[in-house]
Each structure stands twice: as C-alpha cells, then as structure tokens.
C-alpha cells in the first residue's frame, strides 16, 4: 500500500472498526470511527467524514474535546 491508495485506506479504517467495536469496548471503541472520519476528510469524502462525526456525536466519547480542537473548519 502506498500514498494515494484510497480504497486501501478505507479498507483499513473499516477493519479497525470491526476489530474494536463500540459494543465490545466503550472506552476505546470510538477511536476507529474518529480515524475513519479523518481519513475520509483527508481523502476528499466530506459526506463520509460527516457521517462518522455524527456517529461520534451520538455517543459519549472522551476524545471529542481533542477531536474538535484538532479539526480545521
């Protein structure tokens, strides 16, 4: 995998979400969703990024403070 491999980036993000689902780990489970949101935003998929962010906003997530500060709007 190299730079510019959009499909692989999304595949790895989806694998991370499957490996650590929120149902199994409520504390660290949201982290892969955050990663998916960042990947989607960086790869020019705003709808996918927004969907992931909306999912994060719907659950308690201690990383949300860091997430909000780190994003440039």
ZADO-1210 file (C-alpha; in nm, 4 decimals, padded with zeros to 6 digits):
<atoms>
<atom x="00.0000" y="00.0000" z="00.0000" code="UNK" pos="1"/>
<atom x="00.1300" y="00.3438" z="-00.0854" code="UNK" pos="2"/>
<atom x="00.0215" y="00.7011" z="-00.0909" code="UNK" pos="3"/>
<atom x="-00.2881" y="00.7630" z="-00.2959" code="UNK" pos="4"/>
<atom x="-00.4464" y="00.4246" z="-00.2310" code="UNK" pos="5"/>
<atom x="-00.7876" y="00.5499" z="-00.1270" code="UNK" pos="6"/>
<atom x="-00.9596" y="00.2095" z="-00.1304" code="UNK" pos="7"/>
<atom x="-00.6942" y="00.0561" z="00.0963" code="UNK" pos="8"/>
<atom x="-00.7203" y="00.3447" z="00.3421" code="UNK" pos="9"/>
<atom x="-01.0944" y="00.2927" z="00.3766" code="UNK" pos="10"/>
<atom x="-01.0498" y="-00.0845" z="00.3990" code="UNK" pos="11"/>
<atom x="-00.8052" y="-00.0465" z="00.6882" code="UNK" pos="12"/>
<atom x="-01.0370" y="00.2009" z="00.8607" code="UNK" pos="13"/>
<atom x="-01.3277" y="-00.0428" z="00.8303" code="UNK" pos="14"/>
<atom x="-01.1097" y="-00.3277" z="00.9630" code="UNK" pos="15"/>
<atom x="-01.0149" y="-00.1195" z="01.2658" code="UNK" pos="16"/>
<atom x="-01.3810" y="-00.0505" z="01.3368" code="UNK" pos="17"/>
<atom x="-01.4610" y="-00.4231" z="01.3083" code="UNK" pos="18"/>
<atom x="-01.1684" y="-00.5218" z="01.5304" code="UNK" pos="19"/>
<atom x="-01.2673" y="-00.2843" z="01.8102" code="UNK" pos="20"/>
<atom x="-01.6439" y="-00.2299" z="01.8028" code="UNK" pos="21"/>
<atom x="-01.8045" y="00.0094" z="02.0460" code="UNK" pos="22"/>
<atom x="-02.0190" y="-00.2745" z="02.1805" code="UNK" pos="23"/>
<atom x="-01.7075" y="-00.4568" z="02.2992" code="UNK" pos="24"/>
<atom x="-01.5007" y="-00.1585" z="02.4153" code="UNK" pos="25"/>
<atom x="-01.6987" y="00.1533" z="02.5013" code="UNK" pos="26"/>
<atom x="-01.3868" y="00.3470" z="02.6014" code="UNK" pos="27"/>
<atom x="-01.1574" y="00.2863" z="02.3023" code="UNK" pos="28"/>
<atom x="-01.4182" y="00.1687" z="02.0514" code="UNK" pos="29"/>
<atom x="-01.4950" y="00.5165" z="01.9149" code="UNK" pos="30"/>
<atom x="-01.1302" y="00.5772" z="01.8178" code="UNK" pos="31"/>
<atom x="-01.1517" y="00.3865" z="01.4868" code="UNK" pos="32"/>
<atom x="-01.4599" y="00.5899" z="01.3952" code="UNK" pos="33"/>
<atom x="-01.2550" y="00.9049" z="01.4556" code="UNK" pos="34"/>
<atom x="-00.9815" y="00.7631" z="01.2329" code="UNK" pos="35"/>
<atom x="-01.2372" y="00.6901" z="00.9606" code="UNK" pos="36"/>
<atom x="-01.3618" y="01.0498" z="00.9829" code="UNK" pos="37"/>
<atom x="-01.0092" y="01.1846" z="00.9495" code="UNK" pos="38"/>
<atom x="-00.9262" y="00.9526" z="00.6579" code="UNK" pos="39"/>
<atom x="-01.2470" y="01.0465" z="00.4768" code="UNK" pos="40"/>
<atom x="-01.1838" y="01.4181" z="00.5255" code="UNK" pos="41"/>
<atom x="-00.8250" y="01.3936" z="00.4056" code="UNK" pos="42"/>
<atom x="-00.9278" y="01.1927" z="00.1004" code="UNK" pos="43"/>
<atom x="-01.1962" y="01.4375" z="-00.0061" code="UNK" pos="44"/>
<atom x="-01.5033" y="01.2435" z="00.1069" code="UNK" pos="45"/>
<atom x="-01.6850" y="01.5007" z="00.3230" code="UNK" pos="46"/>
<atom x="-02.0144" y="01.3099" z="00.3345" code="UNK" pos="47"/>
<atom x="-01.8409" y="01.0041" z="00.4740" code="UNK" pos="48"/>
<atom x="-01.6455" y="01.2161" z="00.7234" code="UNK" pos="49"/>
<atom x="-01.9610" y="01.3935" z="00.8407" code="UNK" pos="50"/>
<atom x="-02.1439" y="01.0622" z="00.8848" code="UNK" pos="51"/>
<atom x="-01.8601" y="00.9334" z="01.1038" code="UNK" pos="52"/>
<atom x="-01.8547" y="01.2564" z="01.3059" code="UNK" pos="53"/>
<atom x="-02.2315" y="01.2385" z="01.3551" code="UNK" pos="54"/>
<atom x="-02.1893" y="00.8861" z="01.4894" code="UNK" pos="55"/>
<atom x="-01.9243" y="01.0118" z="01.7328" code="UNK" pos="56"/>
<atom x="-02.1519" y="01.2931" z="01.8462" code="UNK" pos="57"/>
<atom x="-02.4284" y="01.0448" z="01.9230" code="UNK" pos="58"/>
<atom x="-02.2227" y="00.8601" z="02.1865" code="UNK" pos="59"/>
<atom x="-02.0192" y="00.9621" z="02.4911" code="UNK" pos="60"/>
<atom x="-01.6601" y="00.9901" z="02.3701" code="UNK" pos="61"/>
<atom x="-01.3796" y="01.1310" z="02.5805" code="UNK" pos="62"/>
<atom x="-01.1747" y="01.2073" z="02.2704" code="UNK" pos="63"/>
<atom x="-01.4331" y="01.4543" z="02.1412" code="UNK" pos="64"/>
<atom x="-01.2556" y="01.7516" z="02.3011" code="UNK" pos="65"/>
<atom x="-00.9335" y="01.6585" z="02.1265" code="UNK" pos="66"/>
<atom x="-01.1229" y="01.5903" z="01.8065" code="UNK" pos="67"/>
<atom x="-01.2956" y="01.9289" z="01.7989" code="UNK" pos="68"/>
<atom x="-00.9733" y="02.1183" z="01.8707" code="UNK" pos="69"/>
<atom x="-00.7766" y="01.9231" z="01.6096" code="UNK" pos="70"/>
<atom x="-01.0162" y="01.9786" z="01.3190" code="UNK" pos="71"/>
<atom x="-00.9847" y="02.2850" z="01.0997" code="UNK" pos="72"/>
<atom x="-01.3117" y="02.4061" z="00.9587" code="UNK" pos="73"/>
</atoms>
